[in-house]
Amino acid sequence: MIELGQSNPQPAAGDLVKDGTDQTFMADVVEASKEVPVIVDFWAPWCGPCKTLGPQLEAAVQAAGGKVRMVKVNVDENQAVAGQLRVQSIPTVYAFWQGQPVDGFQGAVPQSQITEFVTKLAAMAGDGGLSEALEAAEEMLGQGAVADAAQTFAAILGEDPANAAAMGGLARAHIAMGQLDQAEALLNNAPAEIAKAPEIEAARAQLDLAHQAENAGPLTELAAAVEANPDDHQARFDYAKALHAAGEVEQAVEQLLELFRRDREWNDGAAKTQLFTIFDALKPQDPIALHGRRKLSSMIFA
């Protein structure tokens, strides 16, 4: 792997493989992935391994016969999306399905792994109704029918034990029901091939925040402490955790950004670490996460 530079390309309409930009990412990747899985290859002209991996991926996508598409993002000319997805080195590859990242890897990998990656992704589009079941389970969870969602996620795992989206969803359902031990056990026993999947990492982040919420302090007292002494970093940090526990996610992010602005190195960079935990627990395109990442990045690189 080579450390990151930046990004650009011209979209070639309708092709299985096309160049993508920050401006076309939503249409070419997020929206397009609601119909067919889309692979995103983050690369740069100066990256040696990219010159090998890119053509191998393209060949595998072409061989899949339209079941998968590919979008190439030159990070030298398109940095926004790479930043939002926390691409820190290239080549980095993400797979999107139903508008969400579902798989990925970094660095040059053997041809056999590339073929397996594309084949597995192609199978998602025709998965015997599991995608529809996942969508229904997510809707149940969002509407508060947590027990029904948990049963549906569990049924999907019965059909596909290595389904990262279902496992992450079941863990989030356990968290919503206050069953933190069950969620932790489930995530700790995730199959090796999905242990680092975005859905699993997101559930782990939610679990960390749920554990924090158990020990969150009283909002009113912490708010008063911050107002009385804006440089009381511990009080501000605790206030942010209490805000998140109370469901005030955006306000929690603002307090952590303010703490980072005042002293980015406080407590070994605790504000930035906590921010990334919150961002990871949110959906990639959540406005709070997108806005928070942009503000944090502007402070880091100011």
C-alpha positions as CSV (number, residue, x, y, z in Angstrom):
1,M,0.0,0.0,0.0
2,I,1.0,3.6,-0.7
3,E,0.1,6.6,1.5
4,L,-2.8,8.7,0.1
5,G,-2.5,11.7,-2.3
6,Q,-5.9,13.0,-3.7
7,S,-8.7,12.5,-6.8
8,N,-10.8,13.1,-10.4
9,P,-12.3,11.4,-13.7
10,Q,-15.0,11.8,-16.4
11,P,-18.0,9.6,-16.1
12,A,-18.6,7.4,-19.2
13,A,-22.4,6.9,-19.2
14,G,-23.7,3.4,-19.0
15,D,-20.5,1.5,-19.1
16,L,-19.7,-1.3,-16.6
17,V,-16.5,0.5,-15.7
18,K,-16.4,4.3,-15.5
19,D,-14.5,7.1,-13.9
20,G,-16.2,8.9,-11.0
21,T,-15.9,12.2,-9.2
22,D,-16.9,13.8,-6.0
23,Q,-19.8,15.3,-7.9
24,T,-21.0,12.1,-9.5
25,F,-20.4,9.8,-6.6
26,M,-24.0,9.8,-5.3
27,A,-25.4,9.0,-8.8
28,D,-22.7,6.6,-10.0
29,V,-22.3,4.7,-6.8
30,V,-24.9,5.2,-4.1
31,E,-27.9,5.4,-6.3
32,A,-26.6,3.0,-8.9
33,S,-25.9,0.4,-6.2
34,K,-29.6,0.2,-5.4
35,E,-30.0,-1.7,-8.7
36,V,-26.6,-3.5,-9.1
37,P,-23.6,-3.8,-6.8
38,V,-20.9,-1.2,-7.5
39,I,-17.2,-1.5,-6.8
40,V,-15.3,1.7,-6.1
41,D,-11.5,1.7,-6.8
42,F,-9.6,4.6,-5.1
43,W,-6.4,5.0,-7.0
44,A,-3.9,7.6,-8.3
45,P,-1.6,7.8,-11.3
46,W,1.6,7.7,-9.2
47,C,0.5,4.5,-7.3
48,G,2.4,1.5,-8.5
49,P,0.1,-1.2,-7.0
50,C,-2.9,0.6,-8.4
51,K,-1.7,-0.1,-11.9
52,T,-1.9,-3.8,-11.3
53,L,-5.0,-4.0,-9.2
54,G,-7.2,-1.7,-11.4
55,P,-7.0,-3.7,-14.6
56,Q,-7.5,-7.0,-12.6
57,L,-10.6,-5.6,-11.0
58,E,-11.9,-4.3,-14.4
59,A,-11.4,-7.7,-16.0
60,A,-13.3,-9.4,-13.2
61,V,-16.1,-6.9,-13.4
62,Q,-16.4,-7.4,-17.2
63,A,-16.4,-11.2,-16.7
64,A,-19.3,-10.8,-14.3
65,G,-21.5,-9.9,-17.3
66,G,-23.3,-6.9,-15.9
67,K,-24.0,-8.2,-12.4
68,V,-21.4,-5.7,-11.0
69,R,-20.3,-2.3,-12.0
70,M,-17.1,-0.4,-11.2
71,V,-16.3,3.2,-10.6
72,K,-12.7,4.4,-10.5
73,V,-12.0,7.5,-8.3
74,N,-8.6,9.2,-8.7
75,V,-7.9,10.5,-5.2
76,D,-5.5,13.2,-6.6
77,E,-8.5,15.1,-8.0
78,N,-11.4,14.0,-5.8
79,Q,-10.6,14.1,-2.1
80,A,-14.1,14.7,-0.6
81,V,-15.5,11.2,-0.9
82,A,-12.1,9.6,0.0
83,G,-12.1,11.7,3.1
84,Q,-15.7,10.7,4.0
85,L,-14.9,7.0,3.6
86,R,-11.7,7.4,5.6
87,V,-9.5,6.2,2.8
88,Q,-6.0,6.6,4.2
89,S,-3.9,4.6,1.7
90,I,-4.3,3.4,-1.8
91,P,-5.3,1.2,-3.5
92,T,-8.5,1.0,-1.4
93,V,-11.5,-0.8,-2.7
94,Y,-15.1,-0.5,-1.4
95,A,-18.2,-2.4,-2.6
96,F,-21.6,-0.7,-2.4
97,W,-25.0,-2.4,-2.4
98,Q,-28.4,-0.9,-1.7
99,G,-26.7,2.5,-1.1
100,Q,-24.4,1.3,1.6
101,P,-20.7,0.0,1.7
102,V,-20.9,-3.8,2.3
103,D,-17.3,-4.9,1.8
104,G,-13.8,-3.7,0.9
105,F,-10.1,-4.2,1.2
106,Q,-6.8,-2.2,1.0
107,G,-3.6,-2.9,-0.9
108,A,-2.8,-5.2,-3.8
109,V,-4.3,-8.7,-3.4
110,P,-3.9,-12.0,-5.3
111,Q,-6.1,-12.5,-8.4
112,S,-7.9,-15.3,-6.6
113,Q,-9.1,-12.9,-3.9
114,I,-10.2,-10.4,-6.5
115,T,-12.2,-13.0,-8.3
116,E,-13.8,-14.2,-5.0
117,F,-14.6,-10.6,-4.0
118,V,-16.4,-9.8,-7.3
119,T,-18.2,-13.2,-7.4
120,K,-19.4,-12.7,-3.8
121,L,-20.6,-9.2,-4.7
122,A,-22.3,-10.3,-7.9
123,A,-24.3,-12.9,-5.9
124,M,-25.8,-10.2,-3.7
125,A,-28.0,-9.0,-6.6
126,G,-29.6,-12.4,-6.8
127,D,-29.6,-13.6,-3.3
128,G,-32.9,-15.4,-3.0
129,G,-34.7,-12.5,-1.4
130,L,-32.2,-11.9,1.4
131,S,-31.7,-8.2,0.4
132,E,-35.5,-7.6,0.6
133,A,-35.5,-9.3,4.0
134,L,-32.6,-7.1,5.2
135,E,-34.4,-4.0,4.0
136,A,-37.6,-5.0,5.8
137,A,-35.6,-5.7,9.0
138,E,-33.9,-2.3,8.8
139,E,-37.3,-0.7,8.4
140,M,-38.7,-2.5,11.4
141,L,-35.7,-1.5,13.5
142,G,-36.1,2.1,12.4
143,Q,-39.8,2.1,13.3
144,G,-39.1,0.6,16.7
145,A,-40.3,-2.9,16.1
146,V,-37.1,-4.1,17.5
147,A,-38.0,-7.7,18.4
148,D,-39.4,-8.3,14.9
149,A,-36.3,-6.9,13.4
150,A,-34.1,-9.1,15.5
151,Q,-36.1,-12.2,14.4
152,T,-35.7,-11.2,10.8
153,F,-32.0,-10.5,11.1
154,A,-31.5,-13.9,12.8
155,A,-33.5,-15.7,10.1
156,I,-31.2,-14.1,7.4
157,L,-28.1,-15.3,9.4
158,G,-29.7,-18.8,9.4
159,E,-29.6,-18.7,5.6
160,D,-26.3,-16.8,5.3
161,P,-24.1,-17.0,8.5
162,A,-21.5,-14.7,7.0
163,N,-24.0,-11.9,6.1
164,A,-22.3,-8.8,7.7
165,A,-25.4,-6.6,7.2
166,A,-27.6,-9.1,9.1
167,M,-25.1,-9.7,11.9
168,G,-24.6,-5.9,12.3
169,G,-28.3,-5.4,12.3
170,L,-28.9,-8.1,14.9
171,A,-26.3,-6.6,17.1
172,R,-27.9,-3.2,16.8
173,A,-31.3,-4.7,17.6
174,H,-29.8,-6.2,20.8
175,I,-28.4,-2.8,21.6
176,A,-31.8,-1.2,21.1
177,M,-33.3,-3.7,23.5
178,G,-30.6,-3.0,26.1
179,Q,-29.1,-6.5,25.6
180,L,-25.5,-5.3,25.4
181,D,-23.9,-8.6,26.5
182,Q,-25.7,-10.4,23.7
183,A,-24.6,-7.8,21.2
184,E,-21.0,-8.0,22.3
185,A,-21.0,-11.8,22.2
186,L,-22.4,-11.8,18.7
187,L,-19.9,-9.3,17.4
188,N,-17.0,-11.1,19.1
189,N,-17.9,-14.3,17.4
190,A,-18.3,-12.8,13.9
191,P,-16.8,-15.0,11.2
192,A,-13.2,-13.9,10.3
193,E,-14.2,-12.9,6.7
194,I,-16.7,-10.3,7.9
195,A,-15.1,-9.3,11.3
196,K,-13.9,-6.0,9.8
197,A,-16.9,-5.3,7.5
198,P,-18.3,-1.8,7.8
199,E,-21.6,-3.1,9.2
200,I,-19.8,-4.9,12.0
201,E,-17.6,-1.9,12.8
202,A,-20.6,0.3,12.9
203,A,-22.4,-2.0,15.4
204,R,-19.2,-2.1,17.5
205,A,-19.1,1.7,17.6
206,Q,-22.8,1.7,18.6
207,L,-22.0,-0.8,21.3
208,D,-19.2,1.4,22.6
209,L,-21.5,4.4,22.8
210,A,-24.2,2.3,24.5
211,H,-21.7,1.3,27.2
212,Q,-20.8,4.9,27.7
213,A,-24.4,5.8,28.0
214,E,-24.7,3.6,31.0
215,N,-22.4,5.8,32.9
216,A,-23.3,9.2,31.4
217,G,-23.5,12.0,33.9
218,P,-26.5,14.4,34.5
219,L,-26.9,16.8,31.6
220,T,-27.9,19.9,33.5
221,E,-24.9,19.7,35.9
222,L,-22.4,19.0,33.1
223,A,-23.8,21.9,31.0
224,A,-23.5,24.2,34.0
225,A,-19.9,23.0,34.6
226,V,-19.0,23.8,30.9
227,E,-20.6,27.2,31.1
228,A,-18.9,28.0,34.3
229,N,-15.5,27.0,32.9
230,P,-15.3,26.6,29.1
231,D,-11.7,25.3,29.5
232,D,-12.8,22.3,31.7
233,H,-12.1,19.8,29.0
234,Q,-13.2,16.8,31.1
235,A,-16.5,18.4,31.8
236,R,-17.1,19.2,28.1
237,F,-16.1,15.6,27.2
238,D,-18.5,14.2,29.7
239,Y,-21.2,16.6,28.6
240,A,-20.8,15.4,25.0
241,K,-21.2,11.8,26.1
242,A,-24.3,12.7,28.1
243,L,-25.7,14.5,25.2
244,H,-25.2,11.5,22.9
245,A,-26.8,9.2,25.6
246,A,-29.8,11.5,25.5
247,G,-30.1,11.2,21.8
248,E,-28.7,14.7,21.1
249,V,-26.1,13.4,18.6
250,E,-25.6,16.6,16.7
251,Q,-25.0,18.6,19.9
252,A,-22.6,16.0,21.1
253,V,-20.6,16.3,17.9
254,E,-20.5,20.1,18.3
255,Q,-19.2,19.9,21.8
256,L,-16.5,17.4,20.8
257,L,-15.5,19.6,17.9
258,E,-15.2,22.6,20.2
259,L,-13.1,20.5,22.6
260,F,-10.8,19.5,19.7
261,R,-10.6,23.1,18.6
262,R,-9.5,24.1,22.1
263,D,-7.0,21.3,22.7
264,R,-6.7,18.6,20.1
265,E,-4.1,16.7,22.1
266,W,-6.1,16.6,25.4
267,N,-6.2,13.1,26.9
268,D,-4.4,11.5,23.9
269,G,-6.7,13.0,21.4
270,A,-9.9,11.8,23.1
271,A,-12.1,14.2,21.3
272,K,-11.1,13.0,17.8
273,T,-11.4,9.4,18.9
274,Q,-14.9,9.9,20.3
275,L,-15.9,11.8,17.1
276,F,-14.8,8.9,14.9
277,T,-16.7,6.4,17.2
278,I,-19.9,8.5,16.7
279,F,-19.3,8.8,12.9
280,D,-18.7,5.1,12.6
281,A,-21.9,4.3,14.4
282,L,-23.9,6.5,12.0
283,K,-24.7,5.6,8.4
284,P,-22.0,6.8,5.9
285,Q,-24.3,9.4,4.3
286,D,-25.8,10.6,7.6
287,P,-25.8,14.5,7.4
288,I,-24.4,14.7,11.0
289,A,-21.5,12.4,10.1
290,L,-20.8,14.2,6.8
291,H,-20.9,17.6,8.3
292,G,-18.9,16.6,11.4
293,R,-16.2,14.9,9.3
294,R,-15.9,18.0,7.1
295,K,-15.5,20.3,10.1
296,L,-13.0,18.0,11.8
297,S,-11.0,17.8,8.6
298,S,-11.0,21.5,8.2
299,M,-9.6,21.9,11.7
300,I,-7.0,19.1,11.3
301,F,-5.6,20.6,8.0
302,A,-6.1,24.3,8.9
